[in-house]
Amino acid sequence: MIRILTKQNAFSVRTFWVSLILVAAISCKKDPETQPKPIPTTVLISGKEYPTVAIGNQVWTTANYEGPGGLAYKTGSEKPEYGRYYTFEEAKAITVPAGWRLPTRQDYTALAESQGVVFTGNRAMIQEAIKKLTSTTNWRAIPGTNASGFNAHPAGYSYQNSDPADGDISEFWTAEGTTFSIQESATGKAHNISFYGNDSAGYRFNVRFVKNQ
């Protein structure tokens, strides 16, 4: 007996095969929970691995340096995320892998501008975008969002080896011997950024590193 394929039968067959293909495609898709997680990127400096993140056209360390020398925060066991505090001479002497460097003022400017921060001269005043650079914890009044991954904690600084007063300032050495400073505004509603030309004698600040992508 010859079976005649009607329009209705042809439609049913086509629908069956389309459904079969869709089921196969869905079953081949991996559950997002079982997919391999990205491996965090790090750089080895002075025998310690530091996490890094790509921001704009740069790659930054996202934790404060805590290698040999420097001054600890209080006894050294509190708030390890603050790292250690270095004089400018100590910061310049740190050996980093090829391609890495102590950031220049231009590097820090590019970092902030990549997050939408706008500078007038050497300052960026009361701007919401600065929160993208700051940590979500430790700030007295204005927690950041850390949307950039830079994760600047308000570790403060030390003068003449005094205990750092933390909570409202995150400040880092630049290669020029100035500093890049993120501060809570007096209004308690936003952060400010300033570059300071410090007389480096007696001052200790945190240190980060950068390289080009």
mmCIF file of the C-alpha atoms, coordinates in Angstrom:
data_MODEL
# 
_entry.id   MODEL 
# 
loop_
_atom_site.group_PDB 
_atom_site.id 
_atom_site.type_symbol 
_atom_site.label_atom_id 
_atom_site.label_alt_id 
_atom_site.label_comp_id 
_atom_site.label_asym_id 
_atom_site.label_entity_id 
_atom_site.label_seq_id 
_atom_site.pdbx_PDB_ins_code 
_atom_site.Cartn_x 
_atom_site.Cartn_y 
_atom_site.Cartn_z 
_atom_site.occupancy 
_atom_site.B_iso_or_equiv 
_atom_site.pdbx_formal_charge 
_atom_site.auth_seq_id 
_atom_site.auth_comp_id 
_atom_site.auth_asym_id 
_atom_site.auth_atom_id 
_atom_site.pdbx_PDB_model_num 
ATOM 1   C CA . MET A 1 1   ? 0.000  0.000  0.000  1.00 0.00 ? 1   MET A CA 1 
ATOM 2   C CA . ILE A 1 2   ? 1.364  3.428  -0.932 1.00 0.00 ? 2   ILE A CA 1 
ATOM 3   C CA . ARG A 1 3   ? 0.926  5.986  1.853  1.00 0.00 ? 3   ARG A CA 1 
ATOM 4   C CA . ILE A 1 4   ? 0.175  9.498  0.599  1.00 0.00 ? 4   ILE A CA 1 
ATOM 5   C CA . LEU A 1 5   ? 1.753  12.359 2.630  1.00 0.00 ? 5   LEU A CA 1 
ATOM 6   C CA . THR A 1 6   ? -0.918 14.987 3.065  1.00 0.00 ? 6   THR A CA 1 
ATOM 7   C CA . LYS A 1 7   ? -0.268 18.660 3.913  1.00 0.00 ? 7   LYS A CA 1 
ATOM 8   C CA . GLN A 1 8   ? -1.407 18.018 7.436  1.00 0.00 ? 8   GLN A CA 1 
ATOM 9   C CA . ASN A 1 9   ? 0.934  15.045 7.822  1.00 0.00 ? 9   ASN A CA 1 
ATOM 10  C CA . ALA A 1 10  ? 3.849  16.995 6.339  1.00 0.00 ? 10  ALA A CA 1 
ATOM 11  C CA . PHE A 1 11  ? 3.275  19.828 8.818  1.00 0.00 ? 11  PHE A CA 1 
ATOM 12  C CA . SER A 1 12  ? 3.225  17.327 11.707 1.00 0.00 ? 12  SER A CA 1 
ATOM 13  C CA . VAL A 1 13  ? 6.474  15.724 10.571 1.00 0.00 ? 13  VAL A CA 1 
ATOM 14  C CA . ARG A 1 14  ? 8.173  19.105 10.195 1.00 0.00 ? 14  ARG A CA 1 
ATOM 15  C CA . THR A 1 15  ? 6.947  20.176 13.652 1.00 0.00 ? 15  THR A CA 1 
ATOM 16  C CA . PHE A 1 16  ? 8.271  16.932 15.150 1.00 0.00 ? 16  PHE A CA 1 
ATOM 17  C CA . TRP A 1 17  ? 11.770 17.444 13.735 1.00 0.00 ? 17  TRP A CA 1 
ATOM 18  C CA . VAL A 1 18  ? 11.918 21.117 14.757 1.00 0.00 ? 18  VAL A CA 1 
ATOM 19  C CA . SER A 1 19  ? 10.904 20.170 18.296 1.00 0.00 ? 19  SER A CA 1 
ATOM 20  C CA . LEU A 1 20  ? 13.515 17.403 18.370 1.00 0.00 ? 20  LEU A CA 1 
ATOM 21  C CA . ILE A 1 21  ? 16.277 19.811 17.294 1.00 0.00 ? 21  ILE A CA 1 
ATOM 22  C CA . LEU A 1 22  ? 15.243 22.377 19.939 1.00 0.00 ? 22  LEU A CA 1 
ATOM 23  C CA . VAL A 1 23  ? 15.253 19.754 22.684 1.00 0.00 ? 23  VAL A CA 1 
ATOM 24  C CA . ALA A 1 24  ? 18.710 18.567 21.610 1.00 0.00 ? 24  ALA A CA 1 
ATOM 25  C CA . ALA A 1 25  ? 20.061 22.134 21.573 1.00 0.00 ? 25  ALA A CA 1 
ATOM 26  C CA . ILE A 1 26  ? 18.697 22.894 25.045 1.00 0.00 ? 26  ILE A CA 1 
ATOM 27  C CA . SER A 1 27  ? 20.016 19.639 26.493 1.00 0.00 ? 27  SER A CA 1 
ATOM 28  C CA . CYS A 1 28  ? 23.496 20.389 25.126 1.00 0.00 ? 28  CYS A CA 1 
ATOM 29  C CA . LYS A 1 29  ? 23.590 23.772 26.870 1.00 0.00 ? 29  LYS A CA 1 
ATOM 30  C CA . LYS A 1 30  ? 25.607 23.672 30.088 1.00 0.00 ? 30  LYS A CA 1 
ATOM 31  C CA . ASP A 1 31  ? 24.078 24.767 33.320 1.00 0.00 ? 31  ASP A CA 1 
ATOM 32  C CA . PRO A 1 32  ? 25.693 28.158 34.155 1.00 0.00 ? 32  PRO A CA 1 
ATOM 33  C CA . GLU A 1 33  ? 26.385 26.858 37.661 1.00 0.00 ? 33  GLU A CA 1 
ATOM 34  C CA . THR A 1 34  ? 28.525 24.022 36.258 1.00 0.00 ? 34  THR A CA 1 
ATOM 35  C CA . GLN A 1 35  ? 30.518 26.185 33.834 1.00 0.00 ? 35  GLN A CA 1 
ATOM 36  C CA . PRO A 1 36  ? 34.171 26.786 34.804 1.00 0.00 ? 36  PRO A CA 1 
ATOM 37  C CA . LYS A 1 37  ? 34.663 29.996 36.778 1.00 0.00 ? 37  LYS A CA 1 
ATOM 38  C CA . PRO A 1 38  ? 37.246 32.509 35.480 1.00 0.00 ? 38  PRO A CA 1 
ATOM 39  C CA . ILE A 1 39  ? 40.590 32.143 37.220 1.00 0.00 ? 39  ILE A CA 1 
ATOM 40  C CA . PRO A 1 40  ? 41.512 35.365 39.066 1.00 0.00 ? 40  PRO A CA 1 
ATOM 41  C CA . THR A 1 41  ? 44.511 37.140 37.541 1.00 0.00 ? 41  THR A CA 1 
ATOM 42  C CA . THR A 1 42  ? 47.458 37.835 39.808 1.00 0.00 ? 42  THR A CA 1 
ATOM 43  C CA . VAL A 1 43  ? 51.005 39.199 39.682 1.00 0.00 ? 43  VAL A CA 1 
ATOM 44  C CA . LEU A 1 44  ? 53.913 38.013 41.835 1.00 0.00 ? 44  LEU A CA 1 
ATOM 45  C CA . ILE A 1 45  ? 55.708 40.893 43.599 1.00 0.00 ? 45  ILE A CA 1 
ATOM 46  C CA . SER A 1 46  ? 58.307 40.357 46.340 1.00 0.00 ? 46  SER A CA 1 
ATOM 47  C CA . GLY A 1 47  ? 57.189 36.749 46.770 1.00 0.00 ? 47  GLY A CA 1 
ATOM 48  C CA . LYS A 1 48  ? 53.460 37.480 47.181 1.00 0.00 ? 48  LYS A CA 1 
ATOM 49  C CA . GLU A 1 49  ? 50.620 37.116 44.678 1.00 0.00 ? 49  GLU A CA 1 
ATOM 50  C CA . TYR A 1 50  ? 48.517 40.285 44.258 1.00 0.00 ? 50  TYR A CA 1 
ATOM 51  C CA . PRO A 1 51  ? 45.119 40.236 42.506 1.00 0.00 ? 51  PRO A CA 1 
ATOM 52  C CA . THR A 1 52  ? 44.800 42.376 39.395 1.00 0.00 ? 52  THR A CA 1 
ATOM 53  C CA . VAL A 1 53  ? 42.001 43.768 37.248 1.00 0.00 ? 53  VAL A CA 1 
ATOM 54  C CA . ALA A 1 54  ? 41.817 45.283 33.767 1.00 0.00 ? 54  ALA A CA 1 
ATOM 55  C CA . ILE A 1 55  ? 40.376 48.806 33.864 1.00 0.00 ? 55  ILE A CA 1 
ATOM 56  C CA . GLY A 1 56  ? 40.216 50.727 30.605 1.00 0.00 ? 56  GLY A CA 1 
ATOM 57  C CA . ASN A 1 57  ? 43.544 50.247 28.822 1.00 0.00 ? 57  ASN A CA 1 
ATOM 58  C CA . GLN A 1 58  ? 45.409 49.397 32.022 1.00 0.00 ? 58  GLN A CA 1 
ATOM 59  C CA . VAL A 1 59  ? 45.853 46.490 34.413 1.00 0.00 ? 59  VAL A CA 1 
ATOM 60  C CA . TRP A 1 60  ? 46.006 47.429 38.114 1.00 0.00 ? 60  TRP A CA 1 
ATOM 61  C CA . THR A 1 61  ? 46.831 45.616 41.315 1.00 0.00 ? 61  THR A CA 1 
ATOM 62  C CA . THR A 1 62  ? 43.698 45.657 43.441 1.00 0.00 ? 62  THR A CA 1 
ATOM 63  C CA . ALA A 1 63  ? 45.298 45.203 46.870 1.00 0.00 ? 63  ALA A CA 1 
ATOM 64  C CA . ASN A 1 64  ? 47.707 47.478 48.695 1.00 0.00 ? 64  ASN A CA 1 
ATOM 65  C CA . TYR A 1 65  ? 51.324 46.366 48.601 1.00 0.00 ? 65  TYR A CA 1 
ATOM 66  C CA . GLU A 1 66  ? 52.582 44.738 51.825 1.00 0.00 ? 66  GLU A CA 1 
ATOM 67  C CA . GLY A 1 67  ? 56.084 43.606 50.961 1.00 0.00 ? 67  GLY A CA 1 
ATOM 68  C CA . PRO A 1 68  ? 59.332 44.031 52.902 1.00 0.00 ? 68  PRO A CA 1 
ATOM 69  C CA . GLY A 1 69  ? 59.858 47.271 54.811 1.00 0.00 ? 69  GLY A CA 1 
ATOM 70  C CA . GLY A 1 70  ? 57.143 49.809 55.285 1.00 0.00 ? 70  GLY A CA 1 
ATOM 71  C CA . LEU A 1 71  ? 54.991 50.487 58.313 1.00 0.00 ? 71  LEU A CA 1 
ATOM 72  C CA . ALA A 1 72  ? 52.109 48.237 59.402 1.00 0.00 ? 72  ALA A CA 1 
ATOM 73  C CA . TYR A 1 73  ? 48.666 49.483 60.364 1.00 0.00 ? 73  TYR A CA 1 
ATOM 74  C CA . LYS A 1 74  ? 48.695 49.459 64.188 1.00 0.00 ? 74  LYS A CA 1 
ATOM 75  C CA . THR A 1 75  ? 50.018 46.046 65.317 1.00 0.00 ? 75  THR A CA 1 
ATOM 76  C CA . GLY A 1 76  ? 49.858 44.592 61.802 1.00 0.00 ? 76  GLY A CA 1 
ATOM 77  C CA . SER A 1 77  ? 47.000 42.171 62.459 1.00 0.00 ? 77  SER A CA 1 
ATOM 78  C CA . GLU A 1 78  ? 44.114 44.647 62.135 1.00 0.00 ? 78  GLU A CA 1 
ATOM 79  C CA . LYS A 1 79  ? 42.633 45.390 58.709 1.00 0.00 ? 79  LYS A CA 1 
ATOM 80  C CA . PRO A 1 80  ? 45.118 43.475 56.528 1.00 0.00 ? 80  PRO A CA 1 
ATOM 81  C CA . GLU A 1 81  ? 43.409 44.984 53.474 1.00 0.00 ? 81  GLU A CA 1 
ATOM 82  C CA . TYR A 1 82  ? 45.229 48.226 54.292 1.00 0.00 ? 82  TYR A CA 1 
ATOM 83  C CA . GLY A 1 83  ? 48.604 46.705 53.434 1.00 0.00 ? 83  GLY A CA 1 
ATOM 84  C CA . ARG A 1 84  ? 51.666 48.676 54.576 1.00 0.00 ? 84  ARG A CA 1 
ATOM 85  C CA . TYR A 1 85  ? 52.763 52.311 54.359 1.00 0.00 ? 85  TYR A CA 1 
ATOM 86  C CA . TYR A 1 86  ? 55.980 53.322 52.582 1.00 0.00 ? 86  TYR A CA 1 
ATOM 87  C CA . THR A 1 87  ? 58.185 56.355 52.172 1.00 0.00 ? 87  THR A CA 1 
ATOM 88  C CA . PHE A 1 88  ? 58.701 57.539 48.613 1.00 0.00 ? 88  PHE A CA 1 
ATOM 89  C CA . GLU A 1 89  ? 62.245 56.171 48.598 1.00 0.00 ? 89  GLU A CA 1 
ATOM 90  C CA . GLU A 1 90  ? 60.960 52.762 49.695 1.00 0.00 ? 90  GLU A CA 1 
ATOM 91  C CA . ALA A 1 91  ? 58.199 52.817 47.080 1.00 0.00 ? 91  ALA A CA 1 
ATOM 92  C CA . LYS A 1 92  ? 60.648 53.631 44.274 1.00 0.00 ? 92  LYS A CA 1 
ATOM 93  C CA . ALA A 1 93  ? 62.933 50.781 45.341 1.00 0.00 ? 93  ALA A CA 1 
ATOM 94  C CA . ILE A 1 94  ? 60.286 48.027 45.045 1.00 0.00 ? 94  ILE A CA 1 
ATOM 95  C CA . THR A 1 95  ? 61.200 45.563 42.285 1.00 0.00 ? 95  THR A CA 1 
ATOM 96  C CA . VAL A 1 96  ? 58.269 44.678 40.011 1.00 0.00 ? 96  VAL A CA 1 
ATOM 97  C CA . PRO A 1 97  ? 57.971 42.281 37.046 1.00 0.00 ? 97  PRO A CA 1 
ATOM 98  C CA . ALA A 1 98  ? 58.682 43.504 33.517 1.00 0.00 ? 98  ALA A CA 1 
ATOM 99  C CA . GLY A 1 99  ? 55.942 45.813 32.243 1.00 0.00 ? 99  GLY A CA 1 
ATOM 100 C CA . TRP A 1 100 ? 54.737 46.789 35.709 1.00 0.00 ? 100 TRP A CA 1 
ATOM 101 C CA . ARG A 1 101 ? 55.497 50.185 37.276 1.00 0.00 ? 101 ARG A CA 1 
ATOM 102 C CA . LEU A 1 102 ? 54.741 52.589 40.091 1.00 0.00 ? 102 LEU A CA 1 
ATOM 103 C CA . PRO A 1 103 ? 51.823 54.561 38.600 1.00 0.00 ? 103 PRO A CA 1 
ATOM 104 C CA . THR A 1 104 ? 52.323 58.094 37.315 1.00 0.00 ? 104 THR A CA 1 
ATOM 105 C CA . ARG A 1 105 ? 49.881 60.912 37.875 1.00 0.00 ? 105 ARG A CA 1 
ATOM 106 C CA . GLN A 1 106 ? 48.752 60.350 34.273 1.00 0.00 ? 106 GLN A CA 1 
ATOM 107 C CA . ASP A 1 107 ? 48.041 56.670 35.065 1.00 0.00 ? 107 ASP A CA 1 
ATOM 108 C CA . TYR A 1 108 ? 45.803 57.616 37.992 1.00 0.00 ? 108 TYR A CA 1 
ATOM 109 C CA . THR A 1 109 ? 44.064 60.275 35.924 1.00 0.00 ? 109 THR A CA 1 
ATOM 110 C CA . ALA A 1 110 ? 43.332 57.705 33.200 1.00 0.00 ? 110 ALA A CA 1 
ATOM 111 C CA . LEU A 1 111 ? 42.041 55.283 35.842 1.00 0.00 ? 111 LEU A CA 1 
ATOM 112 C CA . ALA A 1 112 ? 39.569 57.822 37.240 1.00 0.00 ? 112 ALA A CA 1 
ATOM 113 C CA . GLU A 1 113 ? 38.498 59.132 33.829 1.00 0.00 ? 113 GLU A CA 1 
ATOM 114 C CA . SER A 1 114 ? 37.744 55.570 32.680 1.00 0.00 ? 114 SER A CA 1 
ATOM 115 C CA . GLN A 1 115 ? 34.994 55.558 35.327 1.00 0.00 ? 115 GLN A CA 1 
ATOM 116 C CA . GLY A 1 116 ? 33.502 58.877 34.233 1.00 0.00 ? 116 GLY A CA 1 
ATOM 117 C CA . VAL A 1 117 ? 35.357 61.142 36.675 1.00 0.00 ? 117 VAL A CA 1 
ATOM 118 C CA . VAL A 1 118 ? 35.922 64.682 35.348 1.00 0.00 ? 118 VAL A CA 1 
ATOM 119 C CA . PHE A 1 119 ? 38.944 66.698 36.506 1.00 0.00 ? 119 PHE A CA 1 
ATOM 120 C CA . THR A 1 120 ? 39.310 70.438 36.816 1.00 0.00 ? 120 THR A CA 1 
ATOM 121 C CA . GLY A 1 121 ? 43.018 71.021 37.182 1.00 0.00 ? 121 GLY A CA 1 
ATOM 122 C CA . ASN A 1 122 ? 44.303 68.537 39.733 1.00 0.00 ? 122 ASN A CA 1 
ATOM 123 C CA . ARG A 1 123 ? 40.934 67.907 41.398 1.00 0.00 ? 123 ARG A CA 1 
ATOM 124 C CA . ALA A 1 124 ? 37.627 66.140 40.864 1.00 0.00 ? 124 ALA A CA 1 
ATOM 125 C CA . MET A 1 125 ? 35.112 67.412 43.386 1.00 0.00 ? 125 MET A CA 1 
ATOM 126 C CA . ILE A 1 126 ? 31.952 65.775 44.772 1.00 0.00 ? 126 ILE A CA 1 
ATOM 127 C CA . GLN A 1 127 ? 31.386 63.235 41.994 1.00 0.00 ? 127 GLN A CA 1 
ATOM 128 C CA . GLU A 1 128 ? 29.323 60.067 42.271 1.00 0.00 ? 128 GLU A CA 1 
ATOM 129 C CA . ALA A 1 129 ? 31.560 58.309 39.721 1.00 0.00 ? 129 ALA A CA 1 
ATOM 130 C CA . ILE A 1 130 ? 34.442 58.262 42.231 1.00 0.00 ? 130 ILE A CA 1 
ATOM 131 C CA . LYS A 1 131 ? 32.545 55.633 44.228 1.00 0.00 ? 131 LYS A CA 1 
ATOM 132 C CA . LYS A 1 132 ? 33.361 53.169 41.439 1.00 0.00 ? 132 LYS A CA 1 
ATOM 133 C CA . LEU A 1 133 ? 36.983 53.246 42.612 1.00 0.00 ? 133 LEU A CA 1 
ATOM 134 C CA . THR A 1 134 ? 36.346 52.834 46.344 1.00 0.00 ? 134 THR A CA 1 
ATOM 135 C CA . SER A 1 135 ? 35.721 49.812 48.544 1.00 0.00 ? 135 SER A CA 1 
ATOM 136 C CA . THR A 1 136 ? 32.305 48.947 49.929 1.00 0.00 ? 136 THR A CA 1 
ATOM 137 C CA . THR A 1 137 ? 33.656 48.758 53.489 1.00 0.00 ? 137 THR A CA 1 
ATOM 138 C CA . ASN A 1 138 ? 35.723 50.761 56.024 1.00 0.00 ? 138 ASN A CA 1 
ATOM 139 C CA . TRP A 1 139 ? 34.633 54.256 54.866 1.00 0.00 ? 139 TRP A CA 1 
ATOM 140 C CA . ARG A 1 140 ? 33.148 56.314 57.690 1.00 0.00 ? 140 ARG A CA 1 
ATOM 141 C CA . ALA A 1 141 ? 30.191 57.877 55.900 1.00 0.00 ? 141 ALA A CA 1 
ATOM 142 C CA . ILE A 1 142 ? 30.239 57.010 52.175 1.00 0.00 ? 142 ILE A CA 1 
ATOM 143 C CA . PRO A 1 143 ? 30.685 53.374 51.163 1.00 0.00 ? 143 PRO A CA 1 
ATOM 144 C CA . GLY A 1 144 ? 31.849 52.936 47.594 1.00 0.00 ? 144 GLY A CA 1 
ATOM 145 C CA . THR A 1 145 ? 30.479 50.594 44.947 1.00 0.00 ? 145 THR A CA 1 
ATOM 146 C CA . ASN A 1 146 ? 33.855 49.255 43.733 1.00 0.00 ? 146 ASN A CA 1 
ATOM 147 C CA . ALA A 1 147 ? 32.261 48.885 40.293 1.00 0.00 ? 147 ALA A CA 1 
ATOM 148 C CA . SER A 1 148 ? 35.709 49.234 38.691 1.00 0.00 ? 148 SER A CA 1 
ATOM 149 C CA . GLY A 1 149 ? 37.331 46.569 40.850 1.00 0.00 ? 149 GLY A CA 1 
ATOM 150 C CA . PHE A 1 150 ? 40.114 48.966 41.959 1.00 0.00 ? 150 PHE A CA 1 
ATOM 151 C CA . ASN A 1 151 ? 38.929 48.607 45.577 1.00 0.00 ? 151 ASN A CA 1 
ATOM 152 C CA . ALA A 1 152 ? 40.525 51.625 47.284 1.00 0.00 ? 152 ALA A CA 1 
ATOM 153 C CA . HIS A 1 153 ? 40.231 51.295 51.076 1.00 0.00 ? 153 HIS A CA 1 
ATOM 154 C CA . PRO A 1 154 ? 40.440 54.376 53.331 1.00 0.00 ? 154 PRO A CA 1 
ATOM 155 C CA . ALA A 1 155 ? 43.721 53.345 54.935 1.00 0.00 ? 155 ALA A CA 1 
ATOM 156 C CA . GLY A 1 156 ? 44.859 56.928 55.509 1.00 0.00 ? 156 GLY A CA 1 
ATOM 157 C CA . TYR A 1 157 ? 48.589 57.708 55.791 1.00 0.00 ? 157 TYR A CA 1 
ATOM 158 C CA . SER A 1 158 ? 51.347 58.031 58.349 1.00 0.00 ? 158 SER A CA 1 
ATOM 159 C CA . TYR A 1 159 ? 53.452 61.070 59.213 1.00 0.00 ? 159 TYR A CA 1 
ATOM 160 C CA . GLN A 1 160 ? 56.702 60.571 61.113 1.00 0.00 ? 160 GLN A CA 1 
ATOM 161 C CA . ASN A 1 161 ? 55.747 56.942 61.754 1.00 0.00 ? 161 ASN A CA 1 
ATOM 162 C CA . SER A 1 162 ? 52.529 57.825 63.596 1.00 0.00 ? 162 SER A CA 1 
ATOM 163 C CA . ASP A 1 163 ? 49.616 55.377 63.587 1.00 0.00 ? 163 ASP A CA 1 
ATOM 164 C CA . PRO A 1 164 ? 47.572 55.991 60.417 1.00 0.00 ? 164 PRO A CA 1 
ATOM 165 C CA . ALA A 1 165 ? 44.142 57.511 61.015 1.00 0.00 ? 165 ALA A CA 1 
ATOM 166 C CA . ASP A 1 166 ? 41.874 55.546 58.698 1.00 0.00 ? 166 ASP A CA 1 
ATOM 167 C CA . GLY A 1 167 ? 38.274 55.907 57.554 1.00 0.00 ? 167 GLY A CA 1 
ATOM 168 C CA . ASP A 1 168 ? 38.057 58.849 55.167 1.00 0.00 ? 168 ASP A CA 1 
ATOM 169 C CA . ILE A 1 169 ? 41.183 58.988 52.949 1.00 0.00 ? 169 ILE A CA 1 
ATOM 170 C CA . SER A 1 170 ? 42.717 56.553 50.472 1.00 0.00 ? 170 SER A CA 1 
ATOM 171 C CA . GLU A 1 171 ? 46.098 57.838 49.269 1.00 0.00 ? 171 GLU A CA 1 
ATOM 172 C CA . PHE A 1 172 ? 48.776 56.338 47.019 1.00 0.00 ? 172 PHE A CA 1 
ATOM 173 C CA . TRP A 1 173 ? 52.254 57.340 45.853 1.00 0.00 ? 173 TRP A CA 1 
ATOM 174 C CA . THR A 1 174 ? 52.776 58.349 42.228 1.00 0.00 ? 174 THR A CA 1 
ATOM 175 C CA . ALA A 1 175 ? 56.049 57.886 40.365 1.00 0.00 ? 175 ALA A CA 1 
ATOM 176 C CA . GLU A 1 176 ? 56.595 61.649 40.501 1.00 0.00 ? 176 GLU A CA 1 
ATOM 177 C CA . GLY A 1 177 ? 56.604 61.720 44.305 1.00 0.00 ? 177 GLY A CA 1 
ATOM 178 C CA . THR A 1 178 ? 53.138 63.280 44.506 1.00 0.00 ? 178 THR A CA 1 
ATOM 179 C CA . THR A 1 179 ? 50.066 61.402 45.733 1.00 0.00 ? 179 THR A CA 1 
ATOM 180 C CA . PHE A 1 180 ? 46.683 60.400 44.354 1.00 0.00 ? 180 PHE A CA 1 
ATOM 181 C CA . SER A 1 181 ? 44.134 60.939 47.122 1.00 0.00 ? 181 SER A CA 1 
ATOM 182 C CA . ILE A 1 182 ? 40.466 59.907 47.339 1.00 0.00 ? 182 ILE A CA 1 
ATOM 183 C CA . GLN A 1 183 ? 38.644 61.566 50.244 1.00 0.00 ? 183 GLN A CA 1 
ATOM 184 C CA . GLU A 1 184 ? 35.165 61.698 51.674 1.00 0.00 ? 184 GLU A CA 1 
ATOM 185 C CA . SER A 1 185 ? 33.669 65.136 51.106 1.00 0.00 ? 185 SER A CA 1 
ATOM 186 C CA . ALA A 1 186 ? 32.727 67.331 54.062 1.00 0.00 ? 186 ALA A CA 1 
ATOM 187 C CA . THR A 1 187 ? 29.071 66.926 53.081 1.00 0.00 ? 187 THR A CA 1 
ATOM 188 C CA . GLY A 1 188 ? 29.257 63.179 53.627 1.00 0.00 ? 188 GLY A CA 1 
ATOM 189 C CA . LYS A 1 189 ? 27.502 62.599 50.306 1.00 0.00 ? 189 LYS A CA 1 
ATOM 190 C CA . ALA A 1 190 ? 30.262 61.998 47.762 1.00 0.00 ? 190 ALA A CA 1 
ATOM 191 C CA . HIS A 1 191 ? 34.017 61.601 47.303 1.00 0.00 ? 191 HIS A CA 1 
ATOM 192 C CA . ASN A 1 192 ? 36.672 64.014 46.047 1.00 0.00 ? 192 ASN A CA 1 
ATOM 193 C CA . ILE A 1 193 ? 39.966 63.312 44.285 1.00 0.00 ? 193 ILE A CA 1 
ATOM 194 C CA . SER A 1 194 ? 43.100 65.454 44.608 1.00 0.00 ? 194 SER A CA 1 
ATOM 195 C CA . PHE A 1 195 ? 46.734 65.186 43.566 1.00 0.00 ? 195 PHE A CA 1 
ATOM 196 C CA . TYR A 1 196 ? 49.093 66.473 46.245 1.00 0.00 ? 196 TYR A CA 1 
ATOM 197 C CA . GLY A 1 197 ? 52.685 67.589 45.794 1.00 0.00 ? 197 GLY A CA 1 
ATOM 198 C CA . ASN A 1 198 ? 54.002 66.391 49.136 1.00 0.00 ? 198 ASN A CA 1 
ATOM 199 C CA . ASP A 1 199 ? 57.268 67.181 50.808 1.00 0.00 ? 199 ASP A CA 1 
ATOM 200 C CA . SER A 1 200 ? 57.930 63.454 50.981 1.00 0.00 ? 200 SER A CA 1 
ATOM 201 C CA . ALA A 1 201 ? 60.139 63.553 54.075 1.00 0.00 ? 201 ALA A CA 1 
ATOM 202 C CA . GLY A 1 202 ? 58.292 61.939 56.965 1.00 0.00 ? 202 GLY A CA 1 
ATOM 203 C CA . TYR A 1 203 ? 55.234 60.793 55.001 1.00 0.00 ? 203 TYR A CA 1 
ATOM 204 C CA . ARG A 1 204 ? 54.196 57.210 54.319 1.00 0.00 ? 204 ARG A CA 1 
ATOM 205 C CA . PHE A 1 205 ? 51.448 56.195 51.893 1.00 0.00 ? 205 PHE A CA 1 
ATOM 206 C CA . ASN A 1 206 ? 50.063 53.021 50.344 1.00 0.00 ? 206 ASN A CA 1 
ATOM 207 C CA . VAL A 1 207 ? 51.381 51.640 47.062 1.00 0.00 ? 207 VAL A CA 1 
ATOM 208 C CA . ARG A 1 208 ? 49.710 50.117 43.995 1.00 0.00 ? 208 ARG A CA 1 
ATOM 209 C CA . PHE A 1 209 ? 51.158 49.067 40.626 1.00 0.00 ? 209 PHE A CA 1 
ATOM 210 C CA . VAL A 1 210 ? 49.975 49.275 37.018 1.00 0.00 ? 210 VAL A CA 1 
ATOM 211 C CA . LYS A 1 211 ? 50.864 48.081 33.530 1.00 0.00 ? 211 LYS A CA 1 
ATOM 212 C CA . ASN A 1 212 ? 49.490 48.709 30.055 1.00 0.00 ? 212 ASN A CA 1 
ATOM 213 C CA . GLN A 1 213 ? 47.224 46.062 28.546 1.00 0.00 ? 213 GLN A CA 1 
# 
